[in-house]
Amino acid sequence: MSSYRCASPMPPRISLLLCGLLLLTGGRAARAQDGYAAAARIVNPGVAYHLDGTAGTVAPREDAVLAVSAGDSLETDRSGRVLLTFAEDLQILLLPSSRLEVLGNRLADDGTYQLRLRVEGHTVQRFDSAGAQKIALNIETERGEVRAVRGWFALWSDLERSTVITVAEGNVDFVPTWGPPLYSAQAAEGIVAELNTARIIDVTEPYNGARMIGLASDCVGHVQVAGGVLNIRAGTSVGYAIIGDVLDGATVRIMGITEDGDWYRIQRYSGFGWLLTSGVQAECPNLPIYPNLSGENNRELFDVEQTEIDLLAPFYGQFDDDVWFYRWREQAEPG
């Protein structure tokens, strides 16, 4: 595995400037000698890379490849994405509005590659089932620690004030910050961890976090609209963009209601939207109450590569399956 890592005995400021120049020109070098570095490819720009021991960050260009080792971190904005490969047998896709820090990575005496990360945001992890390297992956989140040695799973550490894990293959353990018990999810299951509680929920494809949050809600409504179609909006007024619709007779998972009772918050595709309550029949006491002026900020993936779709498919489907998540630039709202 050939990868690039900036490191030199020069003063930190000079070293950082040189590092930034090399990264922006897509430079590569041999694997770092201070541990098992990951090869990190910038899939989409909008990434801040921090090298351990330096001040500030650099912004690698698209398709730049760099080495990431203990103490290093990557942070994405609303468009940035990074594909990391650890020990050649584990791929991690760091998605928009997320941060990943390598806390430790080493080869243990028994030959196991031990990798400790901290994630804030959204990642997808896939172990190579035919890989020769045994890997023990630990990921720290605000709600607890995720542990896996094989499989294919997605992690949202910041979804609706919860940590959400969904498993497409293999099994994943979750150790909450508040202590036992340990929660273990296998394929077609997920874990939703809130402030001081967690539960395992059965889920069908696509295994995305928003669906998990929706399934955790006990409130189901039925669309009843004379015109046959009820618009889903990005917020709680007709001034918000229409982001979808539901047909008369459809069922919806209701996540909350506005203070004035005019709008229901619902789960749809891989995100959330708003419906007028006048078009939905539901009897759901004790719903979470939202301000009258509320809006959504669903994650979007612009100009996705086939390599990414291959990793994301169990959680979001193919390109045409989730019109809220997979986007092209020309689909973006003006302004």
Secondary structure, 3 states (H helix, E strand, C coil): CCECCCCCCCCHHHHHHHHHHHHHCCCCECCCCCCCCEEEEEEECCEEEECCCCCCCECCCCCCEEEECCCCEEEECCCCEEEEEECCCEEEEECCCCEEEEEEEEECCCCCEEEEEEEECEEEEEECCCCCCCEEEEEECCCEEEEECCEEEEEEEEECCEEEEEEEEEEEEEEECCCCCCEEEECCEEEEECCCCEEEEECCCCCCHHHHHHHCCCCEEEECCCCCEEEEECECCCCCCEEEEEECCCEEEEEEEECCCCEEEEEECCEEEEEEHHHEECCCCCCCEECCCCECCCCCEECCCHHHHHHHHHHHCCHHHCCCCEECHHHCCCC
